[in-house]
Amino acid sequence: MSFLKMLFIWWRGATLGTLWTTWRHGRPVGTDKFGNRYYRDSTGKRRWVLYNGTVEASRVPADWHGWLHHTVKDPPTV
């Protein structure tokens, strides 16, 4: 049953497609105080987060939010 949840229930964590994309194309950038992990692709055009626990956008700190939305060029870890 957990495999089906991973396929269809996105609010409980990363879906299979997101995990596949992260594994194939993701370059780790850093983590925040909540344990969320941030990634980008090799070109830097796509940026995404893998949430630690329930998927809730309000759990992304402001500095990481700016990086995710291309407001700032460098991630907060730099």
C-alpha positions as CSV (number, residue, x, y, z in Angstrom):
1,M,0.0,0.0,0.0
2,S,2.9,2.5,0.7
3,F,4.0,2.2,-3.0
4,L,0.5,3.3,-4.2
5,K,0.6,6.2,-1.7
6,M,4.0,7.2,-3.0
7,L,2.6,7.2,-6.6
8,F,-0.5,9.3,-5.9
9,I,-0.4,11.1,-2.5
10,W,1.9,14.0,-3.0
11,W,1.1,15.8,0.3
12,R,2.7,13.0,2.4
13,G,6.1,13.4,0.7
14,A,7.9,13.1,-2.6
15,T,6.2,11.1,-5.3
16,L,8.0,8.5,-7.3
17,G,8.4,10.9,-10.3
18,T,10.0,13.5,-8.1
19,L,12.4,11.0,-6.5
20,W,13.4,9.7,-10.0
21,T,14.0,13.2,-11.3
22,T,16.0,14.0,-8.2
23,W,18.1,10.9,-8.5
24,R,18.8,11.4,-12.2
25,H,19.2,15.2,-12.5
26,G,19.3,16.7,-9.0
27,R,22.4,18.3,-7.6
28,P,22.1,18.8,-3.8
29,V,22.4,22.4,-2.7
30,G,21.7,22.3,1.0
31,T,19.3,21.7,3.9
32,D,17.4,24.0,6.2
33,K,16.7,23.9,9.9
34,F,13.5,21.8,9.3
35,G,15.4,19.1,7.4
36,N,14.1,20.0,4.0
37,R,16.6,19.2,1.2
38,Y,17.1,21.6,-1.7
39,Y,18.2,20.6,-5.3
40,R,18.9,22.1,-8.6
41,D,19.5,20.7,-12.1
42,S,22.9,20.9,-13.8
43,T,21.9,24.1,-15.7
44,G,20.5,25.8,-12.6
45,K,17.2,26.6,-14.3
46,R,15.1,24.2,-12.2
47,R,15.2,24.3,-8.4
48,W,13.1,22.2,-6.0
49,V,12.7,21.0,-2.5
50,L,12.2,17.6,-0.9
51,Y,10.2,18.2,2.3
52,N,11.1,16.4,5.5
53,G,7.6,15.1,6.4
54,T,4.3,16.7,5.3
55,V,4.5,18.8,2.2
56,E,3.8,22.3,3.4
57,A,5.1,25.4,1.6
58,S,5.0,27.5,4.7
59,R,7.8,25.3,6.1
60,V,10.3,26.8,3.7
61,P,12.3,29.6,5.3
62,A,12.4,33.0,3.6
63,D,16.0,32.8,2.4
64,W,15.4,29.4,0.7
65,H,12.1,30.7,-0.7
66,G,13.9,33.5,-2.4
67,W,16.4,31.0,-3.9
68,L,13.7,28.6,-5.1
69,H,11.9,31.4,-6.9
70,H,15.1,32.8,-8.5
71,T,14.9,36.1,-6.5
72,V,18.5,35.5,-5.4
73,K,21.2,33.8,-7.4
74,D,23.1,32.0,-4.7
75,P,21.6,29.6,-2.1
76,P,21.8,30.5,1.6
77,T,24.5,27.9,2.1
78,V,27.0,30.0,0.1
